[in-house]
Amino acid sequence: MGSWMKMIKELTIRPKGERKIRKSPSYSFDEDLNKPLSGETVKEILSKSSDVVFREFLLQGKERIPCMLVVVDGLVDKNLLDQFVLKPLMVDLVGHPELAQVTLANVIDKTMESLIPGIEVKKISKMGDAVDSILSGDSVIFFGSLTEAIVVGARGWANRGVNEPIAESVVKGPHEGFAETLRVNTSLLRRKIKHPSLRIISLKLGDMSNTDLVVTYIEKIASPDIVSEVLLRLSKIKMDSVIDVGYIEEMIEDNPYSPFPQVAYTERPDVLAGKLLEGKVGIMLDGTPITLVVPAILTQFLSVNEDYYQRAMTAILSRFVRYVGSFVAVVAPSVYIAVTTFHQEIIPTDLLMSISAGRQGVPFPALLEALTMTVVLEILQEAGLRLPKPIGQTIGIVGALIIGDAAVNAGLVSPLMVIIIGLTAVASYAIPYYDLSLAVRMMRFPLMILAGILGFFGVAMGLYAIAIHLLSLRSFGVPYTSPVAPLRIRAFLQDTFVRAPWWALKRRPQLMDVEEPRTNGKG
């Protein structure tokens, strides 16, 4: 019994110290990484991998110096290595007076100073740094028995390139999105913010994957407390591997059991640049085009970047449609259940007669009818999402039409119920962030159950519980419902339910303490 209770505790109670997924494994080569740097030891560690290439050659200086270049095939630019590393050392410099002075004692300094023409050249003296550099795509040159080596930056691998993100497409605005290569993403961000205050801090996560990660913010705008909290939470993550930002999101969010997303994300450089200018912090991970943005607030998930590229009145209308769609997606099925089950007196007589005629012969109560149709809708959405794109669209549209029509003809559901569920699905598509849409889909079920048991009183109880939960949430110390609660008048009027014209946006949103609240906008 004690072991069961211990297992349940580990699965449900979040540790307060380091955020561990599993104990770090101890492998035999960990001992080798602590040895003095040696080309032969590196060869012993990596020689069993067929993609690691060991190119041995002699450097004909004042002394004959045996050298070894170690690279990972597929992670380096071979032409760059041939032209600017191997050719200078083996062919071009033969008989050169500079090379005639090279000995084993000064080969490292001479090579870095005048023998290799490259931008990224550095000296290392640790075994762990050498192995990490090789497996990250750099080239490492070892010289004889020296306990130092040279790292040459010559990374080059196939990448997807810069394309428009599918999940954040726009009509008016930039059509470029992040890629899976970290340095491509940081360069796209640099193109948007050409200011020395933009900070890009490099870290590594994952004991086995050793994944490159970047924390980016604007020094004079972002709150130092939030930046330090982000770095602290990231430093406490102890995992074998970090493949996607979803791993990080669960580890750094404040309330892991809340259905609401507490970390925002984007695939667009312009969106990230805009959030950094508001005082937020970005987290970019190598291998994924998705960038995390913290802290996050609820209203942020109902805004899109195109709101800032359109005229203010158009943006206000678009936001109004999204807020109405979100509310309808949450309460439409539960309101229908409450009205048809407990509160028929509020329905006009003609409409009540029409509803009654449609429900004749339906063997199930409204609650079971709504739950069944909602579950079928979720199954169709999941099937359409996982199948190949052409088939998925067919399943989603044709499947819904065929199943809905067949259910009505068979007398299993009423026509109005099919309309309500269809309206709910369409309204949920107005939510721009997929994570918030998932939260809305989860909230529908308890609200429907409460409506089927207690009517409008149950719906009100459910909405109050959701409101209380939202008011209790924090994202890196920032209230989740800010600037509505606590109320910040300027931010509320500038960029919440409405978007003020650009000439009226004189200050940055006061959702957090920023060092420079004023902007340089017109007005």
C-alpha positions, 0 to 999 in steps of 0.5 A: 500500500505504501508503494502505491501511495508513493507512486501516486504522490510522485505522479500528482504532486509537483516537486518544489526543488529541481523539476526532474522528469527522471534521474539522469542516466550514468553511462560508461563514457561519462568517466571518459569525458572527465579525462584530459583532452586527447584526440585518441580518447575522442576517437575511442568514444565516437568511433562506433558511430558510422556518421563520425568522420576522422580525417588524419593528416600531417602538418609540415611545419618546423616539426612534422605534427600529426593532426586529426579533423573530426566531424559528423557527416551531414552536420557540416559544410564539406566545401567550407572545410575543404576550402578553408581548413584542409586545403590551407593546412595541407596544400596552400601553406606548404613552403610558406614562411609562416608555416616554417615556424610552427612547432607542436608548442605553438601550433594552436596559436599560430593556426588560430592567428594566421593559418585558418581563415574563419570567423568562428575559431576557438580553443578548447581544453576539455573533453566534454567541450570537444565531444559536444562541439563535434556532435553539435555540428562543429569541426574539431582539430586535434594536434598530436598529443596536445591537451588542447584543440581548435573548434572551427564553426563550419555547420551546414545541414539541410533545413526547411527554410523560411515559409509562412506558418500554417497555423498563423496565416495572415492576409495583411502582414509579413508572410515569413515564419520561423524554421527548425534551425535556431540561428535562422530564427535568431537572425529573423528576429534580429531583422525585426529589432535592430537595437543593441538592447536585444539580448540573446542568451544561449543555454543547453537543455537535456542531459542526452539531447544537449539541445540548444536553447535561447532566451531573448528579451529587450534589456531596458524594457523587460522586467529583470525579475521576470527574466531572472525567474525564466532563467531560474526555472529553465536551469532547474529542468533536469531531463534526458532530452528536450525535443520540443518546446512542449517539454519546457512549457509543462516544466515552467508553467505555474499551474500544471493542472489548469486547462488554460494555457499559461505560456503563449507561443508563436511561429512568426518573427513579427509576433515575437518582436511585438511581444518583446517590445511589450516587455515579455521574454521569448524562449527559442529551441533548436529543432522546432519553429515554435517560440514560447512567450512569457508571461501570458495573459488570457486576452493575449490568446484572443488577439492576432498579429493582424489586429495591428496591421489593420485599421483600428475599427476593423481590428475592433470588429474582428476582436468582437467576433472572436470574443463572441465566438469564444463565449458561444463555444463555451455556453451554447450546448449547456444553455440549450440543455438548461432551456429545454430541460428546466426553463421552457417558460422563457422560450417563445410559444412558436419556438417552443412548439417547433422544438417540441416537434423536432424532439418528438420520437427522440429517445434520449434526454437533452443532456445525453443527446448533447454529450453524444453529439459533442463526443462525435464532434470531438472524434471527427475533429481528431480524425480530421487532424491526424489523417493526411490533409486531403483525406482529413478535410473530407472526413471532417466535412462529409463525416459531419454532414452524413452522421448528422443527417443520419442521426436526425433521420433515425430519430436519435437526435433533434435537428436543433441539437445538430444546429447547436453543436455545429454552431458550437464547432464553428464558434470554436474555430474563431479562437486563434490559439489552438491551446485555448480552443482545447481548454474551451472544448474541455470546459463544455463537458462539465458545464453541460452536466451542470446544466442537465442537473441544475439548469441555469443555476448549474451553468451560473455555478460553472461560469463562476468556478471558471471565473474564480479559477482564472482570477487565481492563475498567475503566469510568472507573477503576472495575473492571468486576467490582467488588465481586467483584474486587477484593472489597469485602465490605460492598458484596458482601453488601449489594447484589450477588447478594443485596439486604439489607433497607433497614434494613441498608443503612447505607453507600453501595456502596464501588465508588468513592471517595465523600465521604460513604459513610454514608446516613441509612437506618434501622438 
